[in-house]
Amino acid sequence: MTNPAPTIRRCIASTLIVSCATMGLPMTAHAGIVSTDAVQSSAATASDPSTAPLAQRAQVTAFLQRADVRQALQQQGVQADAAVQRVNAMSDAEVAQLAGRIDHAPAGGDVLGMLFTIFIILLVTDILGLTKVFPFTRSVR
């Protein structure tokens, strides 16, 4: 009887490679139904400058006005003006969370980090003898 361990390991390594390679693909957004009460409370928050975090709203709006961001939104099928209108309808907490994400977002994405992760995974699987991708590695088996 043959040993099923190499087949299972090869399957796991292939699955990891595919899953790591697809981590960088863009996610799609889906709109849902919004109740009238939620819209009214958002509109009241947006129209009352004493309660709205104006600096954070201005930061998010300025981010959405950038040419590269507008182009990325267009590629995803989102109109930039509609995105600005949605930001104006957000609650204070949502705007604060979005502004925090903008502050911590990497410039140009984290493509280099993803490529480095894939390289490390392939290197480890090569050393363990599960794959043979790099000619400079020797298997421990």
N, C-alpha and C positions, 0 to 999 in steps of 0.2 A: 504494500500500500504506500502511496506517495505521501510526502509530508505537505499538508495544506498551509503551513506557516508562511512560506515565501509568497504564495498567491495572495494570502490575506494581507501581508505587509505591502506588497506591490499595489493592491487595491487601496489600502489606507493612504499610501504615499501619493497615489494618483489623485485621490479625493482631496487631500490637503493641498496639492499643487493647484488644482482647479479652483478650490474655494478661496485660496489666497489670491489667485489671479483675478477672480471676479469681485474681490472686495472693493476695488476702486470704481466699479461701474456706478453710474448715477442712479439714485432712487427716484421713483415717481411719487408725486403728491396727488392725493385725491381730496376733492372738496366734499363737504358734507352739508346737511341742512342745518341752518342756524335759526334758533328761535327768535321771536320778536323781542322778547325781554332782553336777550343777550345783545342784540343790535342796539336797542334803546340805551342800555347801560354803557355800551361802548361809545355811542354817539355823545352821551352826556359827558363821559370822561374826556373825549377828544375836544369837546367844545368848551370845557371848563379849564382855563389855563392854570388855575391855582392848584389843581390836583394832578394834572398831567405832568409827567417828567419831560419837560420840553427839551432838555439837553439830550436825553436818550432818543427821543423821537427825531430830533434834528440829526443826530448821528446816524440813525438807521436810514432816514430819508436821504441824507448825503451819500451814504454807501450805495443806495439803490440808484442814485443819479449818475454814478460813475459809468463811463463808456464800456469798460470791460465787464462790469456787472450786468449792464443792460444787454450786452451781446450774449452773455451766458444765459440770461433769462430768456432771451429770444430763442436761443438754441433749444431750450427746454420747453418752449411753447407757451411761455408766460409773458404777457404784456407788462412792461416796466411800470406804466401808469397804473395798471390794475394792482400791481404789487404795492405801490405807494398808497393807494386808496385802502388796501387791506391793512397796511401798517397804521394808518390813521384811525381805523376802526378797532384796533387791538386794545386790550386793557393795559393798565400800567405794568402789571406783573409780566405780561407777555412781551411788552416792549423792552422792559429791563432784561429779560432773559435773552431776547434776540440781540440786544446791544452787547451783552456779555459774550455771546457767541461770536459776534463780529470782532471784538477785541482779541479773542483767543484763537481765531481762525488762522491757519498757516497761510502765508502768501504763496499763491500759485498751487496750493494743494500739497499733499504729502506723498507725492509720487516717488521721490527718492527713498523715503522710509519704507514704502511698500516694496520697491525693488530690492532693497537691502534685506527685508524680511524673507522674500522669496529666495534670494541667494542663500541665506543662512539655512532655510529649510532644505533646499536642494543639497547643500554641502553636508548637512547632518545625515540626510538619507543616503548620500553617496558614501560617507564614512561608515555608516551602519551596514552597507551592502545591499540596501533596498533598491537603489537605482545606480546607474552608471552614466552620469552626466558630465562630470569633470574628469579629464584625463590625469590631473595632478594629484588625485586622492587615491589612497589605498584602503581597501575594505578591511574591517577588523575580523572578518571571517576568513 
